[in-house]
Amino acid sequence: MALAFLGCGTLSSNSSASTEDASSLTPTKFIACVRGAQSAGRIQEATSLYPTFSVKTLQNDNISGIQQADSIILGCKPYMLKDVLDSPGIRDALKGKILISILAGVSAQEIEEILYPDSSFPAECRCRVVRAMPNTAAMVRESMTVISTCPPPPHRMGEATWVSIALAGSGPEFMALALEGIADGAVAMGLPRAEARLMAAQHPAQIKEKISTPCGCTIGGLLVLEENAVRGSMARAVREAIVVASQLGQGVKNVNGTRF
């Protein structure tokens, strides 16, 4: 089975890495369709860690990638969607295949409307569009992936889909910010940074930065947390706990009374 990626951003890379050592149903051939040499080099570097991968990188040749694949993951930037799907030959290449979109903020119905703007396209000439939103845990094959198809679900279920995407997709990064604050508090009280990160959760800042794409929903939520001093509050909580712990050992009473 061959799997093609149209665009290879963070989520696409995480998704491809997660298939290493998986079951027999996992694709054995991967095709990365990118636009520039820099992206091609990044993909080759990332996949070099998995020597059993069979990865072909194509530049500016989405048609060939789709034709050689059984299923396709759509991972371009959302603003590029129409240009990618409106390219000559794309519809014919996708015929009868599964198109899996991991684009934030774009429903399966919107993708179908771009590919097939009217009813003149018979069902047998179409592809099957599925929306799947993984999260950063895909790197270790533990992704909480939200899946939806077209036609869209009823109104309330549709709202639940958006909520689920925000929670599962951005939630881990929000918690990474809190963990980073805990590590900061420990550093402020004398613990070396490396040990603080290890004890807190192992590199929360790297997790947060890796998944926060430009203009994305995750960075928007993280900014709200920063504006409300979540990181600083977590750091202060750790410092307070350390002070209380030291005073308990000295027999101080009412150590948890509010202090200003």
ZAMI-983888 format. One line per 2 residues: their letters; for each residue x, y, z of N, C-alpha, C, O, CB. Coordinates in pm, whole numbers, plus 50000, padded with zeros to 5 digits. Glycine has a CB too. Layout:
REM ZAMI-983888
a	X:Y:Z:X:Y:Z:X:Y:Z:X:Y:Z:X:Y:Z; ... .
***
This chain:
REM ZAMI-983888
ma	50084:49880:50000:50000:50000:50000:50087:50124:50000:50184:50132:50075:49905:50001:50121; 50052:50220:49917:50128:50345:49906:50046:50461:49957:49926:50471:49932:50171:50370:49762 .
la	50112:50551:50030:50048:50667:50088:50123:50793:50044:50244:50803:50062:50043:50657:50243; 50049:50888:49986:50110:51013:49940:50070:51127:50032:49959:51128:50086:50069:51046:49795 .
fl	50161:51222:50050:50136:51342:50131:50144:51463:50040:50248:51489:49979:50238:51353:50250; 50034:51538:50031:50034:51664:49958:50062:51775:50057:49970:51824:50123:49899:51687:49882 .
gc	50187:51815:50068:50228:51909:50171:50277:51831:50291:50212:51737:50336:50113:52004:50210; 50391:51869:50343:50452:51792:50452:50492:51883:50566:50610:51902:50595:50575:51714:50402 .
gt	50391:51940:50632:50416:52023:50749:50434:51937:50873:50464:51818:50862:50302:52121:50771; 50417:51998:50991:50442:51928:51117:50352:51806:51134:50400:51698:51166:50421:52023:51233 .
ls	50221:51825:51112:50129:51713:51133:50153:51601:51034:50145:51483:51070:49985:51762:51122; 50183:51635:50909:50210:51532:50809:50333:51452:50848:50334:51329:50837:50229:51594:50670 .
sn	50438:51522:50893:50560:51453:50934:50535:51364:51053:50585:51251:51058:50669:51554:50966; 50458:51413:51151:50425:51333:51268:50346:51209:51229:50368:51100:51282:50346:51416:51370 .
ss	50253:51225:51135:50169:51114:51093:50249:51007:51022:50226:50888:51043:50057:51164:51002; 50344:51049:50939:50425:50951:50868:50518:50878:50963:50538:50757:50951:50506:51018:50756 .
as	50576:50951:51059:50667:50888:51155:50594:50787:51241:50653:50688:51284:50731:50994:51243; 50466:50810:51267:50391:50723:51358:50365:50585:51299:50326:50495:51373:50259:50788:51393 .
te	50387:50566:51170:50358:50437:51109:50475:50340:51119:50461:50223:51083:50320:50457:50964; 50590:50386:51166:50705:50298:51181:50673:50185:51278:50622:50208:51387:50829:50377:51230 .
da	50702:50061:51235:50682:49942:51319:50536:49916:51352:50507:49850:51451:50760:49956:51446; 50443:49967:51270:50302:49942:51297:50259:49810:51235:50344:49728:51201:50214:50058:51243 .
ss	50129:49789:51220:50077:49660:51177:50098:49637:51028:50148:49722:50955:49930:49650:51210; 50057:49517:50984:50073:49480:50844:49984:49562:50753:50004:49563:50632:50044:49334:50825 .
lt	49884:49631:50809:49794:49713:50729:49853:49851:50703:49795:49930:50629:49660:49726:50798; 49967:49879:50763:50032:50009:50746:50091:50022:50606:50144:49924:50553:50140:50029:50852 .
pt	50084:50141:50545:50148:50161:50415:50297:50126:50419:50364:50151:50519:50130:50305:50369; 50346:50071:50312:50488:50034:50304:50566:50127:50212:50688:50122:50206:50503:49890:50255 .
kf	50493:50212:50140:50558:50307:50049:50500:50445:50073:50378:50461:50084:50540:50264:49900; 50589:50544:50082:50547:50680:50111:50598:50776:50004:50712:50766:49958:50596:50723:50251 .
ia	50511:50867:49967:50546:50966:49863:50519:51104:49920:50406:51138:49954:50464:50943:49730; 50623:51184:49932:50611:51319:49985:50612:51419:49870:50711:51432:49798:50725:51350:50086 .
cv	50500:51491:49853:50488:51590:49746:50506:51729:49806:50422:51776:49883:50350:51578:49674; 50615:51795:49771:50647:51926:49828:50673:52025:49715:50681:51988:49598:50770:51916:49922 .
rg	50688:52152:49753:50709:52256:49653:50856:52294:49636:50902:52316:49524:50629:52379:49690; 50930:52301:49746:51066:52352:49739:51172:52253:49782:51143:52152:49845:51076:52474:49822 .
aq	51297:52285:49747:51410:52199:49781:51432:52192:49932:51474:52089:49984:51537:52248:49712; 51403:52303:50001:51421:52305:50146:51328:52205:50214:51368:52132:50305:51397:52446:50201 .
sa	51203:52201:50170:51108:52106:50226:51149:51963:50195:51138:51874:50280:50967:52132:50173; 51197:51940:50073:51242:51806:50034:51357:51760:50123:51361:51645:50166:51285:51805:49886 .
gr	51451:51851:50150:51564:51817:50236:51520:51787:50378:51574:51696:50442:51663:51929:50236; 51423:51863:50428:51373:51840:50564:51307:51704:50576:51324:51635:50677:51274:51950:50603 .
iq	51232:51665:50474:51166:51535:50476:51268:51423:50474:51256:51326:50549:51070:51521:50357; 51369:51435:50391:51472:51332:50382:51547:51319:50514:51581:51208:50556:51569:51363:50269 .
ea	51573:51432:50577:51643:51428:50706:51558:51362:50813:51607:51282:50892:51682:51571:50750; 51429:51396:50816:51340:51340:50917:51322:51190:50899:51323:51115:50998:51204:51410:50911 .
ts	51306:51145:50776:51280:51003:50753:51406:50919:50756:51399:50796:50756:51211:50985:50620; 51522:50982:50759:51647:50907:50768:51658:50833:50901:51735:50738:50914:51768:51000:50750 .
ly	51580:50876:50999:51579:50809:51129:51508:50675:51124:51518:50595:51217:51513:50898:51234; 51435:50650:51014:51358:50527:50999:51405:50455:50872:51344:50470:50766:51205:50556:50994 .
pt	51512:50378:50883:51573:50317:50763:51483:50222:50687:51508:50195:50570:51696:50245:50802; 51378:50170:50752:51289:50077:50682:51186:50149:50597:51113:50086:50520:51219:49986:50780 .
fs	51180:50281:50610:51087:50359:50529:51128:50356:50382:51246:50366:50349:51078:50503:50579; 51028:50343:50295:51051:50364:50153:50986:50497:50117:50864:50505:50101:50993:50245:50066 .
vk	51067:50602:50105:51015:50737:50086:51065:50795:49954:51185:50798:49928:51055:50828:50203; 50971:50840:49873:51005:50911:49750:50958:51055:49765:50846:51081:49807:50938:50843:49624 .
tl	51046:51149:49731:51012:51290:49743:50996:51349:49603:51085:51337:49520:51119:51367:49823; 50882:51413:49579:50854:51476:49450:50837:51626:49470:50766:51669:49561:50727:51414:49385 .
qn	50900:51705:49386:50884:51850:49391:50794:51897:49278:50819:51867:49162:51021:51920:49384; 50689:51972:49314:50597:52029:49216:50541:51925:49121:50530:51949:49001:50666:52139:49138 .
dn	50506:51809:49173:50452:51701:49091:50348:51623:49170:50364:51503:49194:50566:51607:49041; 50243:51692:49211:50138:51627:49289:50066:51518:49211:50027:51416:49268:50038:51730:49336 .
is	50050:51539:49082:49977:51441:49000:50043:51304:49006:49976:51204:49028:49968:51490:48854; 50174:51299:48985:50246:51171:48989:50235:51105:49125:50217:50984:49136:50393:51191:48953 .
gi	50245:51186:49230:50235:51133:49365:50099:51069:49390:50090:50961:49447:50260:51241:49466; 49993:51137:49347:49857:51084:49365:49837:50957:49284:49778:50860:49332:49752:51189:49326 .
qq	49886:50957:49161:49868:50841:49074:49936:50716:49129:49888:50604:49110:49922:50872:48935; 50047:50735:49197:50123:50622:49250:50072:50574:49387:50116:50471:49436:50269:50659:49262 .
ad	49979:50649:49447:49934:50619:49583:49796:50553:49584:49717:50568:49491:49931:50746:49667; 49770:50480:49692:49637:50424:49715:49551:50522:49795:49431:50534:49772:49647:50290:49788 .
si	49614:50591:49889:49547:50692:49970:49635:50816:49976:49757:50808:49959:49516:50638:50113; 49572:50930:50000:49645:51058:49998:49611:51137:50123:49494:51149:50159:49611:51141:49871 .
il	49712:51190:50189:49691:51281:50301:49713:51423:50253:49819:51457:50200:49787:51247:50420; 49611:51504:50271:49616:51644:50229:49665:51728:50347:49593:51747:50444:49475:51694:50180 .
gc	49789:51777:50337:49850:51848:50449:49908:51983:50412:49999:52031:50478:49957:51765:50508; 49856:52045:50305:49903:52177:50265:49848:52283:50361:49765:52252:50446:49862:52208:50120 .
kp	49894:52406:50347:49838:52515:50425:49693:52538:50380:49665:52529:50260:49923:52646:50411; 49602:52568:50471:49461:52586:50432:49441:52688:50321:49354:52669:50236:49381:52627:50552 .
ym	49518:52797:50321:49498:52899:50219:49541:52851:50081:49505:52912:49980:49574:53025:50256; 49619:52741:50074:49665:52687:49947:49570:52582:49891:49592:52531:49781:49802:52627:49963 .
lk	49464:52549:49965:49378:52437:49930:49321:52446:49790:49331:52351:49712:49265:52427:50029; 49261:52559:49757:49196:52573:49627:49296:52560:49512:49267:52496:49411:49123:52708:49617 .
dv	49413:52621:49528:49515:52611:49423:49560:52467:49403:49581:52424:49290:49635:52699:49458; 49574:52393:49512:49620:52254:49503:49514:52167:49436:49547:52089:49347:49653:52199:49642 .
ld	49389:52178:49479:49285:52089:49429:49229:52131:49293:49170:52050:49223:49172:52082:49528; 49249:52258:49256:49201:52305:49126:49302:52284:49014:49275:52318:48899:49165:52450:49135 .
sp	49418:52229:49047:49521:52208:48945:49472:52108:48841:49403:52012:48874:49652:52157:49010; 49507:52131:48714:49463:52040:48608:49508:51896:48635:49623:51871:48668:49519:52086:48472 .
gi	49416:51803:48620:49448:51662:48635:49429:51605:48775:49432:51484:48793:49586:51639:48595; 49410:51693:48875:49398:51645:49013:49274:51559:49031:49281:51453:49093:49393:51764:49110 .
rd	49160:51603:48977:49036:51527:48996:49046:51388:48935:49004:51290:48996:48918:51602:48934; 49102:51380:48816:49116:51250:48751:49211:51159:48829:49186:51039:48841:49166:51267:48607 .
al	49318:51216:48881:49416:51137:48957:49355:51085:49087:49392:50976:49133:49541:51220:48987; 49264:51160:49147:49203:51122:49274:49088:51023:49258:49040:50969:49358:49154:51244:49345 .
kg	49044:51000:49139:48927:50916:49114:48937:50781:49186:49033:50707:49167:48909:50893:48964; 48837:50751:49270:48829:50623:49338:48922:50606:49456:48928:50497:49514:48857:50518:49242 .
ki	48993:50711:49493:49089:50699:49603:49037:50767:49730:48934:50835:49728:49224:50760:49562; 49108:50749:49838:49072:50811:49965:49160:50934:49987:49283:50924:49985:49086:50710:50083 .
li	49096:51048:50007:49167:51173:50035:49143:51208:50181:49031:51239:50221:49120:51289:49940; 49249:51204:50261:49241:51229:50405:49295:51369:50432:49415:51395:50414:49320:51121:50486 .
si	49209:51459:50476:49252:51596:50504:49287:51613:50651:49212:51572:50739:49142:51695:50464; 49403:51675:50676:49441:51711:50813:49453:51864:50823:49530:51917:50903:49576:51642:50854 .
la	49375:51934:50741:49378:52080:50741:49292:52137:50852:49175:52101:50865:49332:52134:50605; 49348:52224:50932:49273:52288:51040:49172:52386:50981:49205:52464:50892:49368:52360:51138 .
gv	49049:52381:51031:48948:52479:50992:48881:52454:50859:48805:52539:50812:49008:52611:50990; 48907:52340:50796:48846:52309:50666:48771:52178:50678:48829:52074:50710:48955:52301:50553 .
sa	48640:52182:50652:48558:52061:50664:48569:51974:50540:48614:52018:50435:48412:52099:50688; 48528:51848:50556:48526:51756:50441:48431:51807:50334:48459:51792:50215:48485:51615:50486 .
qe	48321:51867:50374:48225:51920:50278:48286:52032:50193:48263:52038:50073:48099:51971:50350; 48364:52120:50256:48429:52229:50181:48525:52174:50078:48535:52228:49967:48503:52322:50277 .
ie	48596:52068:50112:48690:52007:50018:48614:51947:49900:48656:51962:49785:48776:51899:50088; 48504:51879:49928:48424:51820:49820:48367:51928:49729:48357:51908:49608:48311:51735:49877 .
ei	48329:52040:49786:48272:52148:49705:48377:52210:49612:48343:52258:49504:48214:52257:49796; 48502:52208:49653:48609:52257:49566:48637:52157:49455:48653:52194:49338:48737:52284:49647 .
ly	48642:52029:49491:48672:51926:49392:48556:51904:49295:48577:51886:49175:48704:51795:49461; 48433:51907:49349:48315:51875:49267:48210:51983:49290:48116:51963:49367:48258:51734:49303 .
pd	48226:52098:49223:48139:52213:49249:47993:52196:49207:47909:52276:49248:48194:52331:49180; 47962:52095:49128:47823:52072:49091:47796:51922:49082:47886:51840:49099:47790:52141:48956 .
ss	47672:51888:49056:47630:51747:49056:47665:51673:48928:47626:51558:48910:47482:51739:49079; 47739:51738:48838:47773:51673:48711:47881:51566:48727:47908:51492:48633:47819:51777:48611 .
fp	47942:51559:48844:48046:51458:48868:47981:51334:48930:47942:51338:49047:48159:51514:48960; 47971:51225:48855:47908:51104:48909:47990:51047:49024:48110:51071:49034:47891:50998:48800 .
ae	47924:50969:49110:47988:50916:49230:48110:50831:49197:48209:50834:49270:47890:50833:49309; 48103:50756:49086:48215:50669:49051:48339:50745:49004:48448:50688:48994:48171:50572:48944 .
cr	48322:50873:48976:48436:50955:48932:48496:51038:49045:48590:51115:49024:48392:51046:48818; 48441:51023:49164:48486:51103:49277:48581:51025:49367:48593:50903:49357:48367:51152:49356 .
cr	48648:51098:49455:48727:51034:49559:48646:51036:49689:48544:51105:49698:48864:51106:49577; 48689:50962:49786:48624:50961:49919:48701:51058:50009:48819:51037:50035:48621:50815:49980 .
vv	48634:51163:50056:48700:51264:50139:48673:51234:50286:48558:51219:50329:48650:51407:50102; 48781:51226:50362:48774:51203:50507:48857:51309:50576:48969:51340:50533:48824:51059:50545 .
ra	48804:51364:50682:48880:51461:50760:48931:51393:50888:48852:51336:50964:48793:51585:50795; 49060:51399:50910:49121:51338:51029:49217:51439:51091:49312:51482:51026:49195:51205:50992 .
mp	49192:51476:51216:49277:51572:51284:49356:51503:51395:49303:51484:51505:49193:51688:51342; 49481:51466:51368:49565:51404:51471:49624:51511:51563:49606:51631:51539:49678:51321:51407 .
nt	49694:51469:51666:49766:51565:51749:49912:51525:51761:49956:51430:51697:49702:51576:51888; 49986:51598:51841:50131:51579:51847:50171:51440:51897:50284:51397:51874:50192:51684:51935 .
aa	50079:51371:51965:50110:51236:52013:50125:51135:51900:50163:51021:51924:50002:51190:52108; 50095:51177:51777:50116:51089:51661:50263:51050:51649:50294:50946:51592:50070:51158:51532 .
mv	50352:51133:51702:50496:51103:51695:50530:50972:51765:50627:50905:51730:50577:51217:51758; 50448:50935:51865:50473:50811:51938:50355:50714:51922:50333:50628:52007:50498:50840:52088 .
re	50281:50731:51814:50169:50643:51779:50063:50638:51888:50006:50532:51916:50220:50503:51751; 50037:50752:51951:49934:50761:52055:49839:50877:52025:49780:50933:52118:49998:50778:52193 .
sm	49823:50911:51899:49741:51026:51863:49594:51007:51899:49538:50899:51880:49753:51054:51715; 49534:51112:51952:49388:51118:51967:49336:51188:51842:49338:51311:51835:49344:51194:52102 .
tv	49291:51111:51745:49254:51164:51614:49103:51176:51600:49029:51080:51622:49310:51074:51503; 49057:51295:51564:48915:51321:51541:48887:51300:51393:48952:51360:51307:48876:51466:51586 .
is	48789:51214:51361:48760:51177:51222:48617:51216:51187:48524:51192:51263:48781:51025:51200; 48602:51279:51070:48468:51312:51020:48466:51294:50870:48571:51297:50804:48427:51458:51059 .
tc	48346:51274:50814:48332:51251:50671:48230:51347:50613:48175:51431:50685:48292:51105:50643; 48204:51333:50487:48101:51411:50418:47992:51314:50375:48024:51206:50325:48161:51489:50295 .
pp	47863:51346:50392:47806:51475:50431:47832:51506:50578:47863:51417:50657:47657:51476:50404; 47818:51636:50613:47847:51676:50750:47749:51617:50849:47636:51586:50811:47848:51826:50762 .
pp	47788:51601:50977:47696:51549:51079:47590:51651:51113:47601:51767:51074:47773:51510:51205; 47485:51610:51186:47384:51707:51231:47447:51821:51308:47561:51812:51353:47280:51638:51317 .
hr	47372:51930:51323:47427:52054:51378:47502:52035:51509:47617:52078:51521:47316:52154:51399; 47438:51971:51607:47502:51958:51738:47625:51869:51730:47725:51895:51797:47403:51902:51840 .
mg	47618:51764:51650:47735:51679:51633:47846:51753:51559:47964:51732:51586:47698:51550:51557; 47807:51839:51467:47906:51919:51396:47981:52011:51491:48102:52028:51481:47840:52000:51286 .
ea	47906:52072:51585:47971:52156:51685:48065:52073:51771:48174:52120:51805:47866:52225:51773; 48025:51953:51806:48110:51866:51887:48239:51832:51813:48344:51815:51875:48035:51738:51924 .
tw	48231:51820:51680:48351:51792:51603:48453:51904:51617:48571:51878:51638:48317:51772:51456; 48407:52029:51606:48498:52143:51620:48558:52148:51759:48677:52174:51776:48426:52274:51588 .
vs	48474:52124:51860:48522:52125:51998:48626:52015:52019:48729:52038:52083:48405:52107:52097; 48599:51897:51965:48691:51785:51980:48826:51814:51913:48931:51778:51966:48630:51658:51920 .
ia	48820:51878:51797:48944:51912:51727:49029:52008:51810:49150:51992:51821:48913:51974:51590; 48962:52110:51868:49036:52207:51949:49094:52141:52074:49208:52168:52111:48945:52323:51988 .
la	49014:52055:52138:49060:51992:52262:49172:51892:52237:49277:51898:52301:48943:51923:52331; 49149:51800:52143:49249:51697:52117:49372:51752:52044:49484:51709:52069:49187:51584:52035 .
gs	49349:51849:51954:49460:51901:51875:49548:51999:51950:49670:51991:51942:49409:51966:51753; 49486:52092:52024:49562:52197:52090:49584:52170:52239:49676:52226:52298:49491:52328:52074 .
gp	49500:52085:52300:49509:52059:52443:49647:52019:52492:49693:52072:52593:49413:51954:52479; 49715:51924:52423:49848:51885:52472:49947:52002:52478:50031:52007:52567:49905:51777:52383 .
ef	49936:52094:52384:50027:52208:52385:49993:52306:52498:50082:52369:52555:50024:52281:52250; 49864:52317:52530:49826:52401:52644:49885:52345:52772:49935:52419:52857:49672:52412:52655 .
ma	49878:52213:52788:49935:52150:52906:50087:52161:52907:50149:52168:53013:49893:52004:52915; 50147:52161:52789:50293:52178:52781:50335:52313:52835:50441:52326:52898:50341:52162:52635 .
la	50252:52415:52811:50282:52548:52865:50279:52544:53017:50366:52601:53083:50183:52653:52811; 50178:52477:53073:50170:52466:53218:50290:52390:53274:50346:52429:53377:50040:52397:53260 .
le	50330:52283:53206:50445:52207:53251:50574:52289:53242:50664:52275:53324:50459:52078:53169; 50580:52373:53141:50696:52461:53127:50703:52557:53246:50811:52588:53296:50689:52539:52994 .
gi	50586:52605:53290:50581:52692:53407:50630:52621:53532:50701:52680:53614:50441:52744:53428; 50590:52494:53548:50636:52416:53662:50788:52404:53661:50853:52420:53764:50571:52276:53662 .
ad	50844:52376:53543:50989:52365:53532:51056:52498:53564:51161:52501:53629:51029:52319:53391; 50997:52610:53518:51052:52742:53547:51057:52767:53698:51155:52822:53750:50970:52851:53478 .
ga	50951:52726:53767:50948:52744:53912:51059:52669:53980:51122:52720:54073:50815:52702:53967; 51084:52547:53936:51191:52468:53995:51329:52529:53967:51417:52529:54053:51186:52324:53942 .
va	51346:52582:53846:51472:52648:53811:51494:52771:53898:51605:52797:53945:51473:52687:53661; 51386:52846:53919:51396:52967:54003:51439:52934:54145:51498:53018:54214:51263:53040:54005 .
mg	51409:52813:54189:51444:52773:54325:51573:52692:54332:51607:52636:54436:51331:52693:54386; 51645:52685:54219:51779:52627:54224:51803:52499:54148:51918:52454:54141:51813:52604:54359 .
lp	51700:52438:54090:51721:52313:54017:51770:52344:53875:51714:52431:53809:51591:52230:54012; 51874:52274:53827:51922:52298:53690:51812:52274:53587:51725:52190:53606:52042:52207:53660 .
ra	51817:52350:53477:51713:52345:53376:51692:52205:53320:51578:52161:53306:51745:52440:53264; 51799:52135:53289:51785:52002:53229:51708:51907:53321:51619:51835:53277:51922:51943:53197 .
ea	51744:51909:53450:51676:51822:53545:51531:51866:53565:51442:51782:53580:51750:51822:53679; 51507:51997:53565:51371:52048:53582:51281:52003:53468:51167:51963:53491:51371:52201:53591 .
rl	51332:52010:53345:51252:51966:53230:51224:51816:53236:51114:51771:53207:51324:51999:53098; 51326:51740:53276:51309:51596:53284:51202:51559:53386:51117:51474:53361:51441:51528:53320 .
ma	51208:51625:53500:51112:51595:53607:50972:51647:53573:50872:51584:53612:51159:51654:53739; 50963:51759:53503:50832:51817:53471:50760:51734:53366:50644:51696:53386:50848:51961:53422 .
aq	50825:51706:53255:50758:51625:53152:50845:51598:53031:50796:51548:52930:50633:51693:53107; 50973:51630:53039:51064:51608:52928:51037:51701:52810:50962:51668:52718:51056:51464:52882 .
hp	51098:51816:52815:51100:51914:52706:50963:51967:52665:50928:51958:52548:51164:51854:52586; 50885:52023:52758:50753:52077:52720:50763:52192:52621:50676:52205:52534:50680:52124:52844 .
aq	50867:52277:52631:50879:52390:52539:50897:52341:52396:50842:52400:52303:50996:52480:52579; 50974:52233:52378:50995:52180:52243:50866:52124:52186:50840:52138:52067:51104:52073:52245 .
ik	50786:52059:52271:50657:52007:52225:50569:52122:52179:50508:52117:52071:50587:51925:52337; 50562:52227:52261:50476:52341:52232:50517:52410:52103:50432:52444:52020:50479:52441:52348 .
ek	50646:52431:52087:50695:52503:51970:50682:52421:51842:50664:52477:51734:50838:52544:51990; 50691:52290:51855:50689:52205:51736:50552:52201:51670:50543:52188:51548:50731:52066:51772 .
is	50446:52213:51749:50312:52197:51694:50241:52330:51671:50136:52332:51607:50228:52112:51785; 50296:52442:51720:50230:52572:51707:50262:52633:51570:50362:52703:51554:50275:52668:51820 .
tp	50178:52605:51472:50201:52654:51337:50157:52799:51324:50070:52844:51399:50128:52566:51235; 50216:52874:51230:50179:53014:51211:50030:53031:51182:49973:52957:51102:50260:53074:51097 .
cg	49968:53129:51247:49827:53161:51228:49734:53047:51266:49619:53043:51222:49802:53200:51084; 49781:52953:51348:49700:52838:51382:49616:52857:51507:49632:52956:51579:49787:52719:51399 .
ct	49526:52761:51533:49439:52770:51650:49517:52747:51779:49482:52804:51882:49326:52668:51639; 49621:52664:51773:49697:52635:51896:49770:52758:51946:49766:52787:52066:49797:52522:51871 .
ig	49838:52831:51858:49910:52950:51903:49813:53054:51955:49847:53130:52046:49994:53008:51789; 49692:53059:51899:49591:53152:51948:49554:53122:52093:49544:53212:52175:49466:53148:51861 .
gl	49533:52994:52123:49501:52955:52259:49618:52976:52354:49599:53017:52469:49460:52811:52262; 49739:52949:52307:49858:52968:52391:49876:53115:52429:49918:53146:52540:49983:52917:52319 .
lv	49844:53204:52337:49857:53347:52367:49761:53389:52477:49795:53473:52561:49833:53430:52241; 49640:53330:52477:49546:53360:52585:49603:53313:52720:49592:53384:52820:49409:53293:52558 .
le	49662:53194:52721:49723:53144:52845:49836:53236:52891:49849:53264:53010:49776:53001:52825; 49917:53283:52796:50027:53373:52831:49973:53507:52883:50026:53562:52979:50119:53396:52710 .
en	49869:53559:52819:49811:53686:52862:49756:53677:53004:49753:53777:53076:49699:53729:52766; 49714:53558:53043:49659:53538:53177:49761:53478:53274:49726:53427:53380:49537:53449:53169 .
av	49887:53486:53236:49999:53450:53325:49992:53306:53376:50027:53280:53491:50002:53544:53443; 49947:53214:53291:49940:53075:53334:50079:53020:53365:50098:52953:53467:49872:52989:53226 .
rg	50176:53049:53279:50311:52999:53301:50367:53053:53433:50423:52979:53513:50402:53039:53183; 50349:53186:53454:50399:53247:53576:50328:53193:53700:50390:53175:53805:50383:53396:53570 .
sm	50197:53167:53688:50121:53113:53801:50167:52973:53836:50178:52939:53954:49972:53112:53769; 50195:52892:53734:50245:52757:53761:50382:52763:53826:50411:52686:53919:50251:52675:53632 .
ar	50468:52853:53778:50601:52868:53837:50590:52912:53983:50661:52861:54070:50685:52969:53756; 50499:53007:54010:50482:53054:54147:50428:52944:54237:50466:52936:54354:50389:53176:54151 .
av	50339:52858:54182:50284:52749:54261:50395:52654:54308:50395:52608:54422:50180:52672:54180; 50489:52626:54218:50600:52538:54255:50686:52603:54362:50726:52539:54459:50685:52502:54133 .
re	50716:52732:54343:50797:52803:54442:50728:52805:54579:50792:52787:54682:50825:52946:54395; 50597:52827:54577:50521:52828:54702:50527:52692:54770:50545:52683:54892:50375:52867:54676 .
ai	50512:52585:54691:50516:52450:54747:50652:52421:54810:50661:52356:54914:50486:52346:54638; 50758:52471:54746:50893:52450:54800:50909:52523:54933:50965:52468:55028:51001:52498:54700 .
vv	50860:52648:54940:50870:52726:55064:50791:52658:55176:50839:52646:55288:50817:52869:55041; 50669:52613:55142:50586:52547:55242:50653:52418:55292:50654:52390:55412:50447:52515:55184 .
as	50709:52342:55198:50775:52218:55236:50891:52243:55332:50909:52169:55429:50826:52145:55110; 50967:52347:55306:51080:52378:55393:51033:52422:55532:51097:52392:55633:51168:52486:55331 .
ql	50922:52495:55536:50870:52543:55664:50806:52431:55746:50811:52432:55869:50770:52654:55642; 50746:52336:55676:50688:52221:55746:50796:52147:55824:50774:52100:55936:50619:52126:55647 .
gq	50913:52138:55762:51024:52070:55829:51074:52144:55951:51142:52086:56036:51137:52050:55733; 51040:52273:55961:51084:52354:56074:50976:52367:56180:50993:52436:56280:51125:52492:56025 .
gv	50863:52300:56156:50755:52303:56253:50671:52429:56249:50599:52456:56345:50810:52287:56387; 50677:52508:56141:50598:52630:56129:50451:52593:56112:50419:52503:56035:50646:52716:56010 .
kn	50362:52662:56184:50219:52636:56176:50152:52728:56072:50202:52836:56040:50154:52654:56314; 50038:52682:56021:49958:52760:55926:50041:52803:55804:50029:52916:55756:49899:52883:55994 .
vn	50121:52714:55756:50210:52751:55646:50135:52776:55517:50188:52841:55427:50313:52642:55623; 50013:52726:55506:49936:52747:55384:49839:52864:55393:49750:52877:55310:49860:52623:55351 .
gt	49856:52947:55494:49777:53070:55500:49813:53162:55386:49928:53162:55340:49797:53141:55634; 49718:53239:55340:49742:53327:55227:49848:53431:55262:49839:53498:55365:49612:53396:55183 .
rf	49948:53443:55176:50054:53541:55198:50057:53638:55082:50034:53598:54968:50191:53472:55216; 50085:53763:55108:50091:53864:55002:50231:53922:54997:50259:54009:54915:49985:53977:55026 .
***
